[in-house]
Amino acid sequence: MRPLLTRPLVVAVAVLGLGACDGVSEDTYAERVGEVCVDIEREVTQLQSTSAETPGEIAAVIDDVIRQSRDALRRVKEIERPDGDAGADADRFVKTLEREVEEVAIPALEALRDAVVRRDQEAAAEAGARLQQLESSESDRLARDLGAEACAG
């Protein structure tokens, strides 16, 4: 895969892959969120090892990232949150993550995919810059606050 595309894809998937859990304790929640982040990191590494060279192949990899991002968000939304203040923090995390996925990451990934297909380097760079915003996102801060360090930046 081209280096221009590798970093934005890693950032997007790592940030978007935050979380899944069924527990009600804050520690269990954080632990399981971290486990999912490790899973997402592994999936991204597998995607990076693909030999995508053509615009069509690269676009297919980006489509896989979009699919994984939506799946991760779905998993997060299905999580039973802890009670009390930790539950309120988890709710903020989920809502923030959903906003970042739907309003920043997915549109930027779609723009990147389209730019790759058109071989438009400028548009690809712009989409990559939008994805870079996710490196220090609000969901990172909230994940850190929840104790899910594996998911934060």
C-alpha positions, -999 to +999 in steps of 0.1 A: +000+000+000+013+035-007+028+053+023+005+083+017-025+062+025-011+040+053-009+065+081-045+079+077-059+044+075-041+034+107-053+065+125-089+061+114-092+024+122-074+027+155-095+056+167-127+041+153-122+007+167-129+017+203-149-006+224-171-035+232-181-048+265-210-063+285-198-056+320-212-030+344-180-021+363-158+007+351-127-015+352-144-043+331-156-017+306-121-002+302-105-036+299-129-048+272-127-016+253-089-020+254-092-056+241-112-044+211-087-017+204-060-044+203-082-064+179-086-034+156-049-027+157-043-063+145-069-059+117-052-027+106-018-044+105-033-071+084-048-045+060-014-028+058+002-061+048-020-064+017-003-057-016-028-031-028-011-013-056-037-001-081-063+026-073-090-001-074-072-023-049-064+006-026-101+017-028-111-018-018-089-016+013-104+017+022-139+002+018-128-025+043-117+002+067-151+019+063-169-014+069-148-021+100-154+014+113-191+010+110-190-024+127-169-011+156-194+017+161-222-008+161-204-029+187-198+002+209-235+012+207-245-023+219-224-022+250-241-023+284-226+007+302-215+008+339-238+025+364-234+059+380-208+084+369-188+058+350-219+051+330-224+088+322-188+089+311-193+059+289-224+074+274-204+106+265-177+084+250-202+065+228-220+096+216-187+114+209-173+084+191-205+081+170-202+118+160-165+114+151-172+083+130-203+096+112-192+132+107-154+130+103-140+096+097-164+080+073-167+111+051-130+116+051-124+079+042-149+081+014-132+113+001-099+095+003-112+065-016-127+087-043-095+107-045-074+075-049-097+063-077-094+096-095-057+097-088-061+132-072-032+137-049-044+170-036-078+156-026-061+126-011-039+149+010-069+169+022-088+137+032-057+125+050-055+158+069-091+154+080-083+119+092-052+132+111-076+153+132-087+120+148-052+116+163-061+139+192-099+135+192-123+140+220-130+103+220-093+097+227-096+119+258-128+102+269-113+067+264-083+078+285-106+091+312-124+058+312-091+040+317-090+025+282-054+036+276-050+012+247-076+032+228-063+067+234-041+083+208 
